[in-house]
Amino acid sequence: MKLITRKLLLLSLLQAAGQAEAFYIDNGHIHDNAGRSVQLRGVNWFGFETGDHVAHGLWARNWKAMIAQMKSVGFNAVRVPVCPATLAGTTVGSINTALNPDLAGKNSLQILDAVLGEFDRQGFYILLDHHRLDCDGGISELWYDGSYSEQRWIGDLSFMAARYKGLSHFLGIDLKNEPHGAATWGVGDPLTDWNKAAERAATAVLGVAPDALVFVEGIEKNPSCSGSVNHWWGGNLEPLACHPLAIPAERLVLSPHVYGPDVYNQPYFGAANFPGNLPAIWEAHFGRFRDAGYAIAIGETGGRYGHGGSAQDKPFQDALIDYLGGKGITDLFYWSWNPNSGDTGGILQNDWKTVWQDKLDLLNRLWRGTSQPPACADGLDNDADGKIDYPADPGCSAASDYSEADPPPAPAACADGLDNDGDGRVDYPNDPGCASAADTDETNPVQPPPLVQKLPAKVTITTDWGRGYCADVAVVNTTANAVRWKTRFRVQGTINNLWNAAYTQSGSILTARGLDWNRTVPVGGSVRFGFCAVR
């Protein structure tokens, strides 16, 4: 059946069902039942998965005011972590009932109902996350342990799906938070193979909520079909290339977790070319599956972004957002709304009211294309011309000017009696850099540097999962002149992604050349690009 036919059939079935919202995946994107593409501008609000059994911060603020603020700063989706005891209706703690009188006397499940209902009323897309087996413990490696069976896990997932499928903005469920350690993928062991457990859980969830989306995280490490570059818990989707999930494509969202040095100082954060080395790592770990047509939503990422923590976290987060934008992966749940996440902090500052605006600006680069630069009424010399603010700064057209860029000086005309281009000749018609007496270019034609057909390239494989690999390439100018570079070398397999160069592949020969911004390499200099391929 052609894709468009399947899409139309799915739309007609959704409309016939009479659901206010029913989501589906088409061509790697989430759509609503009207066929509109949905962008998840998401944030994690944790607490229901802890021993308090309720969203955190309610000791400091009113819960509805918190949700309203999330909406006001641009979020439209929320990931809510939970644990089994919360679903059982447990007594809650850490609520100031003077600030939240409507929650007084309610148990954890009743408050979860109220919170999700308010998110739905406010138009938030809602993702539930089965975060912990033990509400007072850490993150389990597997989806079960000695006290909590797979049967109970699937039962809790089915319970959530059945209870909340009637909410008009209920997206679905993240089946298990951060499989790691003993968790495997495709090795044939039913006790540890996360891919098979996810398939069993998805079958149960979709059996009671057929319009739900199923979010599946990766693992940490695997003995096969997985590279050796360290992965985050839940961040390794590499084995999917060898063992695809038997979950309906229109219901499946891949949801890796990606963190930076504020959470753990991975060895590759110490590389000389950090953060330029990161895109190839992300491409191998999860990004290439976007090109294969999968929907990808980052379930967790975040850090202090320069407000304490590692000095490398800000360049890490900047690089990640740029990479995701370039890949077209714009669905993301930032960790976290809460400021009381010890390693990452939150969108909120410690007063539980003030936001970190630079974190929101970062996310808006992904979600809205760019963040807004500072205005000409901020008391700062943003364009470094030694002058501040309107009207003293000629780079400012008004106090509300957000460009604050000095206008370029007018070039000299070709009738000024000066040798503006330094070629030893003055004015039109004697100067070949002048087209007329009124010519304000006065620039001699510049011959581009010669094109060198084959500069040497050093190829370093950065990750290898058997059926595919990613590599970093350094092209070195060994000639005596600056040149426009081009290189050819033999590769294994077929290139499926290449960045920082233009390329063609003929058989096993890859030919690459520079882009506008890196096409010229100086004497003794080098340029770098990277690629991934399937064997």
Order of alpha helices (4+ residues) and beta strands (2+ residues): alpha-beta-beta-beta-alpha-beta-alpha-alpha-beta-alpha-beta-alpha-beta-beta-alpha-alpha-beta-alpha-beta-alpha-beta-beta-beta-beta-beta-beta-beta-beta-beta
